[in-house]
Amino acid sequence: MSSWILAGLGSLGSSLIGRVKDQISDYLIGRVLEEPGVADLDKLRNTLSGTERIIGRVENMWIKDEDTKKRLKELLMKLKDTVYDADDLLDEIQFRVLKQQIELQGAQGYEASNQSSSSSGLHPSKRRKLYERVGRFFGREDDVIRVGKIQMKLDEYTTYIKDFITTTDADEKQMITSVVPRTTTSFPIETQVFGRDEQLNHLLEQLMKSADGSGSSNSSISTVTIVGIGGVGKTTLAQQAYNHERVKDYFHPKVWLCVSDNFNVERLTKDIVESITEEKCDLSNLDTLQVVVKKKLTSKRFLLVLDDVWNEDGLKWERFCASLRYGEQGSKILVTTRSKKIAEMVGKPIPLGGLDEASYWEFFKKCAFGSEDAGEFPQLEAIAKKIAGRLKGLPLAARTVGGLLKAQMNEKHWRNIAGSEIWQLQHDENGVLPVLQLSYQCLPPHLKRCFVFCSLFPKDNRFDGEHLVQLWMAEGYVDQDNMKDNMTLEAVGSDYFHELVNRSFFQEAPWGSTYVMHDLIHDLAQFISKGEFCRIDDVESKEIPNTTRHLSATLTDGTKLMELSCYDKLRTLEINSKSFWFDFQDESPLFIQFEKLKNIRVLILQNCGLQELPEKIGGLIHLRYLDISYNRYIKWLPESLCDLYNLRVLDLYECDLQSLPHGMSKLINLMHLNEEDKIISEINDVGKLTSLQGLCSFKVLKDKGHEVAQLGGLKQLHGQLRITNLENVESKQKAGMANLNNKQYLDELVLEWTTDDGFSLDGNELVVSEEVLEGLQPHQALKRLTIRGYIGVRSPSWLQTQLLANLITLDLYNCKAWEDISCIGQLQNLKKLSVKGMPAVKQISHGLSTESKFLPNLEELVLENMVALEELPSLGQLPCLKVLRIDQMSTMTK
């Protein structure tokens, strides 16, 4: 086993400590030390700072001795357990505040719920006010005792680690050394390169092109970038190009620099001077160094290779390039990097993927057998093919695993390696996982924990960013302090996700808008997370380590989960079935003691044959994410579910529910509810769910708790909202209470009246309908609008481009009394217009000034059953029109 697992343990512990410290700091705002419990929390915060420093020392150590490593690992795990205890205590106190708000104030409206610290992303100032209340709530005797115990444990384990490091003798200290940064040169390790002819030719073409100034403000040099995950062969390809005969004759001078994570402008400039002059440079002043570089490169067509670049600071890049601008036209900078962000910043990205299957097999044979001919070992060839297929075309993996195979050319050894995960094999510092770990080490703490969480996924698992961000939020991995003005917590999490995509940890899947992890990146996540994260995806019974806090299992007919000794520690439990029709009615292997999951944050029980959720589910006070989808035998949910005040996601898809519990409106932090519209529409006082982001349909009734005003506080609604039965709204004032104009995240709005025949209504009802539509003015960010069954005559004043500048689709259906819709001609960005079943409309484009253009961006126009329409706009007025459908237009004259 490699000796760098402590880096993973340390960084994960450090990120957790940082979050707990921030919580305590917020709690202590406005408090004085004399108040009950304040001094204890302040002392705990200071102790955590010391613990964080110790972990910082340990996580960068290279532990070679197994006993030393084992002891430090045990101490780190105990430290993390203690910090988790502190996190659980603070969350429990916060839950008490929520409970008090809801039970004593009746969970009334927007203010009570929107001040929850676990709501969907409070602004920091509002969060501080909440923490002041939490702080006043803290101070119960048992809380103080628990803080004291946590304090004692932290002191004890921190002292152990400190003494362990400082008291070792000279021989033992040889076991602990700093991790050496990776270095490369222009001299290739491989004498023969497989499967890169096409990429090499493309790279040479880019290098030989005339300068286009990409990546720099100067036109004499341009930058070409090779981007891909660690170990894919970026450096090897750059070495091939650097040493190619065409390049040797074209560029002079040529300079190769291995940059790694230290993008120091002074150091790199000095290295350029030393490379060109072949002499040691004693200069240290950047200006002097750049003067020398300018003199050496003026009127020279040079090639500069910057291998393994990690710097994302554009200003540093420009400072570095300042002295390179004086080279001759056609000078090039060739960059290799793992970051798409860097590649796009400096210019001309060339993405590099794994080798094709045939080339990879030839290369793997050379690494494992010593030549491309495996004929001397026919019994090993089939095993080798199986192993090569698992490495997904990564050259460094072939070199690493091939070297392990080559050490013992016998079938037993090879089968042992074939049956092992890559992360379970021995690796030296140049092996594939240590190389990939450099990417991990360069991540900020918040991205490290997000990445490691993905070790719970099975290999080749496709996932989407939205779902993953919801899981991260439930675990507390998305930092509210990163929120900017009007930025939701999901938006912060989405930034995290795309940052991991840019750094090549996630790759776009070839199908759909989903992502996957390369198998070896997944191996890295498993290796770092070992001991805290556990995954079961075979048919064998397995005992779960008692240190496990995150558990994922895929059940088959043969799977039996043994008793979980880590129940009380689990923060994540995910269990699902491989079979879509999995049925546990006869004998279920799934037996969960819900009452023991006292610290659970994420509970996923998909397609597990659950018959019901027990009442004890209400005791899981930390629960944020509950997914019981595809459990078709569940008909009812316990009322205690509504006591889960921290719950953010509730997925009930494909559960055959008859109804939801009566107290659903108490779930004031619920952001996502996945269930049929019919069931959701029965929720009484849905307006109290002010964190809710998805409400596809809302049926307006005159009954209390179902009025249109219930929509007023739902400012976080995203996607589509369909409001039906609008004939039950009595006035413009009542309609305005829906506050549709403050729902900035809605993309699509459907406004629907269900009265069959507008002509049968009296004049007063027509006027009320017009006033109601006027009061339902949407937010200006709306993209799609449908109005169906409207029984008024006039158009609303807000149906104009100044108020709906982003509207691209407008559908008007069965509005039988509506006479004049000429106002739609002002919607300058409209691309699709569909008008059906509007027999009273005579004009569409009437009333526009001669300077105005009628729907200049319209691409699709559908007109049906408009028997009174007298004329169409000239097709010459619709320059972008691509689709035109007209039907049942009997009286039209033009």
N, C-alpha and C positions, 0 to 999 in steps of 0.2 A: 504493500500500500504506500502511496506517495505521502510525503511529509508536509504537504501544504494545506491540509484540511482546516487547520486552525485559522487560516485567513478567512475562510467562510464563516466559521463559528464566531470569530471576533467581530467581523463587520456586521453580521446579523445582530449580535448582541449590542454593538455600538449604536445601530440605528434604532433599536428598541429603547435603549437608555435615553437617547436624544428625545424621543417622543414623550416618554414619561416625565423627563425634566421639564419639557415645555408645558405639559399639563399642570405640573405643580406650580410652575412660575405663574401661569394664568390664575390658578386658584388663590395665590398669595397676593394678588393685586388688591391694594387698599386695605390690607390686613396689618395688624400690629402683633409683635411677638408675644404680647401678654394674653392674646386671645387663645382659647382652648385649642390645642392641636397645631397651632401655627408654628411654634418653635420646632415641633417634631417634623413637620413637613419641610421646613427650611433646612434642618439638619440632614434629612433624607436627600434633598436636592444636592447639597454639597457633597455628600457621600457618593452619589451617583456620578458627579463630575470626576471625582477621584477614580471611581471604577472605570469610567470611560477612558481616562488616560492610561490606566493599566492595560485595558483591552487593546488600545492603540499600539502599545509596545508589543503585545503578544501576537497580534494578527499579521505583522510583517516579518515574523520569525520563520526560519526554515528549520524545522525540527527533524533531525535525522535519526535520533534514537527513539525506538518504539516505546520504551517505558516512560521516557520524558514526555513524549507526545501524548501518551495515554493519560498521564497524570494531569497535564495541563488541560486536556480536553475535558476531563471529569470536572475540574474546577470551573472551567468556562461554562459548562452545562449547568452547574449548580448556581453560578452567578446569574445566568439567563433565567433560570427558574425563579429566582428571587425577584428579579426585575419584573417578570410576568406577574408575580404575586402583587407587586406594587401597582401594576397597570390594572389588574382585576379589581383591586380595592378602590382605586380612583373611579373606575367605571361603575362600580356598585354604588358609590356615593352619588354619582351623577344620575344613576337610575332612580335613586330615592327622590331626588329633586323632581324628575319627570313625573314620578308617581304622585308626588304631592300636588304638583300643578294640575294634573289631570283629574285626580279624585276630589280635591278641594275646590277647584275652579270649574270642574265639569268639562274640562278640555274645550273651553269656549273660544272658538274662533282662531283667527290668524295669530294674534299676539302671543297667546299661551304656547302654541306649538312652535311658532317660528323662533322662539328664544331657546329652543333645545340645542344643546351643544352637539348633539348627534344628528341634527336636522341637516338638510341637503345643502350644507355649505354656508354657514353664517359668516357675515362680514366680521373681521376681527374685533371691532368695537362692540358689536352685539354679543359676541362670544365672551368677551371680558365681563360684561354685565352678568351673564349667566354664571360664569365661574365665581363671581363675587357671591352670588347666592349659594353656589356649591360650597364655597369656603365657609359661609356662615352655617351651612348644614353640617359640615365636618366638625368633629370634636366629641362625638360619642365615645364613651369609655372603651368599648370594644374596638373602635377604629384606632384610637391612640395605642392600644395594646398591639394591634396588628402592625401598625407602623413601627413600633418598637422592635418587634420580632424581625421584621424585614430589615431594619437598620442593623441589628446584631448579625444577621446572616451576611449582609453585604460587607460589613467590616471584617468578618471572619474570613470569607472567601477571598476578598481583595488582599488581605494581609498574607494569606497562604500563597497566593500567586506572586506577590511582590517578594516575599522571602524565598520562594522557590527559584526565582530568577536571579536574585542578588547573592544567594548563599552557595551557589554551586561552585565547585572547585575548578581549577584551570582546565583539567581534562574534560569535565562535563560541559564547560562552556564551549568547547569545540563542537559540541552537538548543535549549538544554536548559532546560526549565522544569518545575516541579512539576505533577502532574496536579491539575486544579481539580475539587473535589467538585461533583456535580450539584446544581442548585438549581431549585426550582419555586415558583410563586406560585398564587394563587387565580384568576388570569386565564387562561382557556383559550386555547391556540394555535389549535385548530380552531374555525372558525365553525359547522361542521356536523358532527354526530356520527352515524355510521352503525351500525345494528344493535344498539343498546344500550338500546332502550326497555324491554324486559322487566327487564333488570338494574337500570335506573334506578328503575323503579317499585318494585321489591322493596327497593332501598336506601332510598328515601324512606319506605316503610312502616316499615322498621326504625328510621329516625331519628325518626319521629313517634310511635312507640310509647311508652307509659309506661315509666319506668325500671325495670329489673329487677336492677340491680346487677352485671351481668356484667362481669368484668374488673377489679373494684375491690371493696374491702371496704365501700364506702359504697353505700347503696341509692338515693341521689338521682341518680347518674349511671351510665350504662352505656356499653359500648364496642361499636362495630360495626367489623369489619375486612374490607377488600377484599384478597384474597390471590391472587397469580398470578406468573408469570415476568416478568422485565423486558421492557418494551415491549408488554405485552398491553393496556394502556389503563387501568390502575388510577387513575393521577393524573387522566386525562381524565374518568373516571366520577365521581371525587370532586369535580372542578371543576364538573361538571354539577349534582350535588346541591347543592353549596355555593352556587351562583348561582341555584338554582331559586326561583321565586316563593313556593312553599309554605314553603321553608326560610327565606327572607328574613323572612316574616311571623311565623314560629314561634319563631325563636331570636334572642336579643339578649343579649350581643354574639356575634359570630362571629369566630373567630381561625383563621388558616391558618399553620402552621409546617412548613417543610421540614426534616426531622430528619437524613436521610442517616445516615452511620455514626457520627456524633458525638452520642450520646445523653447530653449533659451536662445534668444536672438544673438546675444554676444557670443555664446559658445559656438553656435552654428556658423556664424560669420568667421570666427577664428578658425574653425575646422576647414572652411573653404580656402582660407589663406594658406594654411599648412598643406592642404592637398595640392594646390596649384604650385606652390614654391618648393614643396617637398622638404621644408625646413620647419623647425619648431618656432612658433610665434609667441613672443612674450608680451604682446600688446594686450591691453584689457579694456581700453576705452572704445566704445562702440563706434563713435564718429571716426576715430583713427583707423579702426579696422575696415569700416566701409569705404574710406578713401583708398585703402590698399586694394580692396576688391574691385572698386571702380577702375583703378589703373590697370589691374590684371585682366579685366574682362572687356574693356573698351575696344570696340571693333573686332571682338572675337565672337565666333558662333559657338557657344558652349552648351553642354548638356549637364544639368545638375539633377541627380537622383536623390530624393528624400524618402528613405525607406521607413515604413512603420510610423506614420504621422498620427498623432492623437490630438493635436491642438485644434480647438474649434474657435479660437479667438481671431476674428478677421483683422483686427487692428495689429495684432502681433504679426500676422502673415504679411500685411502691407509694409510694416517696419522692416521685416526680414528681406522683402523683395526690393526695397528702396535702392540698394547699391547694385542690384542685378539689372537695372533698366538700361545700362549703357552697353550691354552686349549687342552684337550684330543681329540684324534681322534674321529670324529663324532660330534663335536660341530657344531652348526648351527646358522646362522643369518637369521631371517625371516623379509623381508622388504615388506611394502605395499606402493604403489606409483601410481600416475596417469600418470606417464611418461614412455612411452616405451623405451625411450633413457636410463633412469636410470635403468630400468629392465634389459636391455641388457648389461649395463655396469657392474652391480654387480652380475648378473648371475641367471640362471634357471628361466625364466619368466613363470608364470602361469596366462594366461589371464582370466579375470573374466567378464562374460557378465551378462545380465539381467536374472531374473528367468524365467523358462518356464511358459507357460500360466496357467496351472492348479495350480501349486504351488503358483504363484503370486495371483491368485484369492483367494486361501485359506488364504494367508497372508493379503490381502487387506480386506477381510471380518472381520478378527480379528481386524484390525486397525479401520475400520469404524463402525462395529456393536458391538465390544467388545468381540466377540467370532467368531468361525468359522461357526456358525449357523445363517443364516439370516432369519430364519423362522418366527420370531416375526414381521418382517417388509417386507412382500412380495411386497408391493407397491414401496419399495426403492431398491429392489434387481436389477431390470432391469437398473435403473439409475446407480447403483454402478458398474455394469458390463461395462457400456458404459465408465464411468470414468476410471476404471482400464485398459481398453484397450488402452487408450490414454497415459498411463504412461510408456509403453514399458518395463515392467519388472523391473523397478528401485525400490528397497526396500525403500530407503529413501523417495521417492516420495509417496509411499503407506502410510508410516507413517505420512508424512506431510499432505497430502490431506485427508487421513482417519481421522486424528485428527480434521480437520476442519468440516468434515461431522458429526462426532460423537457429536460435540458441540450442534447441533440442529437436532433431529431426525424427521424432517418433510419434506414433499415432495417439498415444495416451496424452502426451503433452498438448498436442494440437487440438484434440477433442476437449480438453479442459479449458483451453482458451476460447474455443468456439462456444462453449456453454457459459462463458462469463460475460458480464457486462464490461464495456470498455473501461468504465470508471473503477472496476474492481481489479484491473491489471496493474502491474508495476510500471511506473513512469519515472524517467529522470527529468531534469529541469528542461530538457529540449523536447520532451514528449508532447503528444498532441494535447492532452488535457492541461498541463502547465502552460503551454502556449495559449490555449483558449482562455485560461484563467487570467491572463494579462488583460483581456477585454473586461473581465468581471472586476478586477482590481481597480480599473480606471472608472468604474461607475460610481456616481454619488450614492450615499447610503440609501436614499429612498428608492432608487432604481434597483439596487442590489436585492432588497427584500422582495420587490415586485417580481424580479426575474426568478429568484429561487422558489417562489410560490408555484411557478409553472412546472416544477418537478413532479407535482401531483398529477399532471396530465399524462396519459399514455403516449408512447411514441407514435409519431405520424398523426397525432390528434389535430384536427382542424378547429380553430377557435376564431371568434370575432372579437374585435377590440372592445365593443360595448359591454359584452358579457364579462370579459376579463376585468374591465375597470370596475364593474359592480362588485366583483369578488374582492378586488383590492380595497375598495372603499369599506366593505364589510369587515375586513381584517384590520382596518385602521392604517393602511399603508399610504393613503393619499393625504398629503399634508395640507390642511386648510390654510396654513400661513403662506402657501404659494399662490393663493387666489388673488387675482387682480380685480379691478372694478368690474362689476357685472359679470364676473366669471363664475360659473358653477363648479361644484366639486368634480362633476363628471368631466368638465373641460380640462381641469388640472390633470385628472387621471388619463384623459385622452392624450395629453401632451407627454405624459410618462410613456404611454404605449408607443407613440410614434418615435420617441427618442430611442426606445429599444429596437424598433424597426430600423432606424437610421444607423444604429450601431451593429446591425447584422445579427442580433439575437433572435429576432423573428424574421421570417421570410414570407413573402406573399405566396399563397398556394396557387397552383395553376388553374384552379377552378373557383369561381365565385369570389366574393369579397371576404375571404378568410385567410388565415395565416397559419404557418406551421413552424416548428423548431427543427433545425437540422438534428439528426440523431445524436451527433457528438456534442452539440450545444445542450441537448437534453441530458446527455450523460454528465456534462459539467454541472448542470443544476442538481442532478441526483447526488453527485459526489459531495458538493458543498452542503447540501441539505441533510445529509445522512445523520440520523440520530434524532432529528426534530420532525422531518417529513418522512412519511412511509407510504408506499404504494403497493397494492396487491393486484396483480392482473393475470394470475394463472389459477389452475384448478386445485392447487395444493393448499392444505390447511397451513396457516402461518401464525406464529405467535408474534404479537405486536410488541416492539420494544417499549419499556415503560417510560422512556424519555420522549415518546412521540407526542407531538402537539397537533400535527396535521396529518390526517389519514384519508387515503382514497382507495377504494376497492371496487373491482368489477366482478360481479357474481356470475357464476355459471352453475350448472346442475351439480358439479362436484365440489364447489367451494363451501367451506365451513369456516366461518370466522370464530376464532377461539375467544375466550373471555378477554376483554380488554382491561389490562391492568392500568391503562393510562386514561380511563374514562374522565376522571376529574381534571386532567390536564388538557384534554382535547379542545382546540379552538376551531378546527375544521374536521368535519366528518362527511365524506362523500361516498355513497354506495349506490351503484346502479347495476343494471343487468345487461349482458351482451345481447340477450334475446329480446326482440320487441314484444313477443308474446309470452314472456316469462311469467309463470304462474306458481305462486307459493301456497295455494289454498290447502293442499294436502299436508305438506310439512315444510314450514318455512325455515331456512337456515339463518334468517335475519331475526335476531332477538336483541333489541336495543333497550337498555335501561336508561330511559330518557332522564330520569331524576338525577342520574349521576353526571350528566353532561352539563355541569353547573357553570363551566367557563366557555361554552361553545359560542362561536361567532357565526360560523357558516355550517349549515346542516342541509345536505343534498341527499335525498332518498328517492331517486328516480326509478320508476318501473320496478319497485321492489315487492309488489304484491301486498302492500299495506292495506289492512282492513279499515283502520281508523287511526287517528292521532289521539293519544291519551290526554286526559285532563292535565297530566303533569307537565305537558309542554309549556304551560304558562309559567313554570318556574325557571325557565331558561332566560334569565333577565338580560344576559349579554347578547342574545341572538339578534343578528342583523340580516341574515340571509337564510330563507327557508324555501327549499324546492322539493315538493312532493309530486311533481308532474308524472303523468302516465301511471298513476295508481288508480285504476278504474273502479276499485271496490269501495273507495272512500265516498260516502254519501253526505256526511256531515262533518263539520269541524267543531271542536269544543269551544265553548265560550271563553275558556281561559286563554285561548290564542290571542284575544284582544288585550291581554295584560302584557304583551311583548312590546313595550313602548319604544324599544330601540330598533324594532324591525323595519328594514328598508326595502327588502325584496321579498315578495311572496309569490311563488310560481305554482299555480294550480292547474296548469294546462293538462287537458285530457283526464281530469278527475271528474267523475260523474256526480258533481255536487248538486244537491237540491236547493241549497241556499247558503248564504254566509252567516256567521254569527251576528247577533244583534249589535254588539259593541264595537264594530269595525271602525267607527269614527274616532275611537281612542288611539288608533295607531297613527299618531300625528307625525311620525317620521317615515311613514311608508311612502316610498318613491315609485316602486314598480309593482303592479298587481296584474298578474297574467291569468286571466280567466275570461269566460264568455261574457260578452257585453250584457246579455240578459241577466246574468247573476250580479254583475257589478252594479247595474242600474238599480238594484234593489237596496243598495246601501243607504241607510238613513243618515242624513246630515253629512254627506260626502264632502261638503265644504270645509269640514274640520281637518281633512287630510291635506293640509296645506303644503306638504312636501311632494305630493303626488305628481308624477311626470307623465303618466299615461292614463288617459280617460277617453277611449275611442268614441263612446256614445253616452249621452246624457238625456234622459227622458223627463221633460218638464211636466210636473203634476201640480195641482193646487194643494195637495196634501203637505202638511208641515214636514220639513226635512227633504223635500224634493222640488222646492221652488227654484226658479232660474237663478236666484240670488246665491244659491249654493256654489255657483261657479266663481263667485266674486273673489274669494281668497286664493284660488288655485292658480297662482302666478307662475308656477313651475311647469305647467303643462307643455309637453313637446308633441311633435308629430301632428296627428289628426284629431279633431274634435267634431263630433256630429251631435247637434242639438235638435231633438225632435219634439213634436207636440207643442210648438210655439204658440198655438192658439190658446194655450193655458196661461200665457203671460198677459197681464191686464193693462199695462201702460208702458210708455217710454221710460218712465222712472224705474219701474220694476226691471225692464230689460237692461237698463244701464247698470243695474246692480250686478250683472254678470261680469262687468269689467273686462269685456273682451279686448279692449284697446290696451290692456296692460299685460297681455299674454304674448310676450315677444318671442317665445320659442315655438309657437304654433306655426306649422307649415301649411296646414290645410284646415279649412273650416266649412262645415256643412250646416246650413240653416234650413230647417224643414217644418212646414205646416202640414198637418194630416187631414185637414178638411177637404172633402172630395170636390166640391163645386163652389168656386168663389162667387158665381153669379147668384147663388141662393142666399147669400148673406145680406144683412141690412147695411145701410150706410155707416152706422156707428161702428160695426165690426170691421168694415173696410178701413176706416180711419184709424182704429186701434192697431190694426195689422201694420199700417204704414208707420205709425209711431213706434211700434215695437221694433220693426226693422231698422228704423233710424237710431234706436237706442242700442243696437247690436253692432256698433261700429268696431271692426277688428283692428288689430295692431298693424302698423304700416309695413311690417316685415312679412306679412302673409303672402304666400306664393300661389295658393290654389283656393278658390272660393266656389261653393255650390249653393244656390238658392233654389229650393224645391217647394212647390205648393203655396208660395206667397200669394195672399189674397187681396193685396192692395193694388192701387192703380199707379202710384207714383214711384219713381226711383229714389233710393236714399241719397242724401246729399254727399255721403262719404264715398260713393262709387265713382271716384275720379282719380286721375294719376297723381295729383299732389298728395293724396292720403293713402293711396295703395300703389306706390311706385314700384314695388317688387312683385306685383301680381302677374303671373304668367299663364294661369289657366282660369277660365270663368265658365261655369256651367249654370244655365238657367232652365229649369224644367217645370212644366205644368203650372206656371204662374198665369192663370187664365184671365185675370182682370188687368194685368200690367199692360199699359198702353204705349209708353214711351221709354225706350231703352237707348236713346241716342247718346246718353252720357258715356256709354262704354267706348265710344270712339275716341275718348280722351286717354284711354289706358295705353300709354305709349309702349310699354314693355310686354303687353299681352301677346302670347304665342299661340294659344289655343282657345277658341271660343265655340261653345256649343249651346244653341238655343233650340229647345224643343217644347212643343205643346203650349204655345203662347199665342192664342188666336186673336188677341186684341191688338197686337203690335202692328203698326202701320209703317213706322220709320225706324231705321237703324242709324243712319249717318246724318240725319237732319239736324241742323243747328250748328254745325261746325263752321268756323270762320274759313275764309279762303286760304289763310296762311297755315291752318292746321292740317295735319296729315291723319288720315283715318287708319288707325291700327297699323302703324308702319312696320311692326315686327311680327305681325300675325303669320303663322305658318299653317294652321289648320282651322277651317271654318265649317261648322255643321249647322244647318238650318232645317228643321223638320216641323211639320204641322203648324205653320204660321200662315193661316189662310187669309189674313187681312193684310199681309205685308205687300206694299205697293211697289217697292223697288229695292234693288240691291246696290251696294256701292260698286263702282266700276272696278274691274279686276286690276286696272292700272293703278288704282289707289292702294293695292295690296302687293307691294313689290316682293315680299318674302313668302307669299302663299305657296304651299306645296300640296295641300289636301283640301278639296272642296266637295262637300256632300250636301245635296239639296233634295228635299222630298216633301210632298203634300203642300205645295205652295200655289194653290189654284188661281188666286187673283193677281199674282205678281205681273206687272207690266214690263219691267226691265230686268 
